[in-house]
Amino acid sequence: MKKLEMLGLSNTEKEKLSNILNGSVITNLKFFDNKTYIFLMNSDVIILNNSTKYVYNIFNELKEEMLQNISKSRYKKNDRKQLSEWTDGQIKYLKENFFIRTLKELEDRLGKSCYQLSLKAIELKIVETRKWSDKEIEFLRNNMDISNYELAKEMKRTVNSIKSKKRSLLKLEKNSLKEYKYLCEDRAINC
């Protein structure tokens, strides 16, 4: 963190600040009332008292460097190519483990994103993309206590599809209950 050298801090202050910033990312900066507020990705906030616009500008440059380093490391050409290509072994593993492992486990094991895993599962017809039938919705309503993974396997749908439909069904039922309660209260007032 060569930029910290430009701040004129003592070695102890530089070391402390360097340790805080190491492995973190500056997400936002504010300069107000002679203080520089540094917001980090991990939700920490560093406040530099008796600050100047010069200090703010140094941290702004540091923030830009951090963001560029992140984007460079995430989107190297070879990484994109590796993420988009599937080996026979990866495909076999996905077919055998899609309903057994969590998406996080599959992501870690195969080095693919959740989105890529879902797309490949659809492409390989491990799961299907289709509208929910009334029969499926009724089955899901009657089996809300079964795990999402078991339901996904049984219904040949993605876990995310099951989660999403459960959420929407619960929301509908919750809204229906609110409307019912409102109607009952309305009637009680009128009686």
Secondary structure by P-SEA (a helix, b strand, c coil): ccccccccccaaaaaaaaaaacccccccccccccbbbbbccccbbbbbccccaaaaaaaaaaaaaaaaaaaaaaccaaaaaaaacccaaaaaaaaaccccccaaaaaaaacccaaaaaaaaaaacccccccccaaaaaaaaacccccaaaaaaaacccaaaaaaaaaaaaaaaaaaaaaaaaaaaaaaaac
